[in-house]
Amino acid sequence: MDDTPTGSPGPSLLLPRRSVLRGAAVAATGVVAGSVAAACAAPRAAWTFDPRTPTADLAGASPTATPTPAPTDHAVHTVAPATAPPSSPGGLSGHDAEAKAVVERFLAGEWQQIPGYGNQPLAPTIDGDTRVFDMTIDEITHHITATMDPVPALGYNGTWPGPEMRITAGDRMRATYTNNLHESTSVHFHGQSMPNAMDGVPFITQPPIMPGETFSYEFVVGPAGSHMYHSHHNATDQVGRGLLGAFIVDPADPAERYDVKYGATQDIIWISNDAYGGFTINGRQFPATAPLVAQLGEVIVIRFMNEGVMMHPWHLHGMPMRVVARDGYPLGSAEFTCDTLGVNPGERFDVVITCDNPGAWAFHCHILPHAEGPRGMFGMVTALIVQ
């Protein structure tokens, strides 16, 4: 199975494999004042805060569901006695060894070593003048990192995120969904103008899609831009567990497409979520997030989509981002340049990056507890590697 996501680095871009470091366990060290009078003072422990705790349960689970603790790659940290931290090969100790080990896993291409990467392009079939997408809604087992236990989740066509649906503004489409879950659901095309009956909100525009049933959404696509599709029924639970995907509508005028307008050679989907799977990019936590790999001078486009319940400010080291569209609408003369871009729940931002600075550059959420802890980086972190 080819797990290469669209617009993301393929197998040819893997960095050389190296053995994963097995860092020593974190041990907090005490700091004692240098005076004789302070010799009996209690030691001060360090590196004890970890934002990921077992209390981060599935937010907003339905009353009939049994909340499942969010998976964690790390134990909860507590204050430890003041002892010398264990050392590891290379002379690193404690949290430094663990921080290096997790980066080594990322550099070794962990994202390609576990199955089920989403965002795979889904080609429609043609029925007269209608483009048809046939999809299933499934209960799945999903890998968030290589060391976490796989979690019971939900997915369109068996993946989290679901397939990338791409179509051109003005086309007529039909999306047919068969519900293989043990619960009812629905599908909403976020950002689209359509007949009310196709909006996907149970008891407002349609009955829920019951287990075993099939429902078709048919409409003329528009407006163009970066949009999303997701559950709109028990949505805190279902979207949080993986019922989400990218819906890309190309402009009818080819001159307005990013490969023509900006000379972009990569079109990258970036879906954030922060519920059942923890802090994820495209359904994965660092070090299993996919790196972005570009050649020096290459122009890339990133489509940020927030499917979570928190705002995430995305920060790129080393070079700026040019923000060219919001919620699918071109900004025109209101385009702006930044290195940190806050994306609220439900929002989409498109950014253009000219990769003019060689190196491996961190790319992460700048709400720091979403990206780094005492055992190194985790969660909403990846890297832009400019070769």
Beta strands, then each sheet from edge to edge (+ up, - down):
strand 1: 121-122
strand 2: 125-127
strand 3: 130-142
strand 4: 151-156
strand 5: 164-168
strand 6: 172-179
strand 7: 188-190
strand 8: 214-220
strand 9: 225-230
strand 10: 244-250
strand 11: 266-273
strand 12: 280-281
strand 13: 292-294
strand 14: 299-306
strand 15: 312-316
strand 16: 321-326
strand 17: 329-330
strand 18: 336-338
strand 19: 340-343
strand 20: 348-354
strand 21: 359-365
strand 22: 372-373
strand 23: 376-377
strand 24: 381-386
sheet 1: 1+ 5+ 10+ 9- 7+
sheet 2: 2+ 3- 4+
sheet 3: 2+ 3- 6- 8+
sheet 4: 12+ 11- 14- 20+ 16- 17+
sheet 5: 12+ 11- 14- 20+ 16- 18+
sheet 6: 13+ 24+ 21- 15+ 19-
sheet 7: 22+ 23-
end
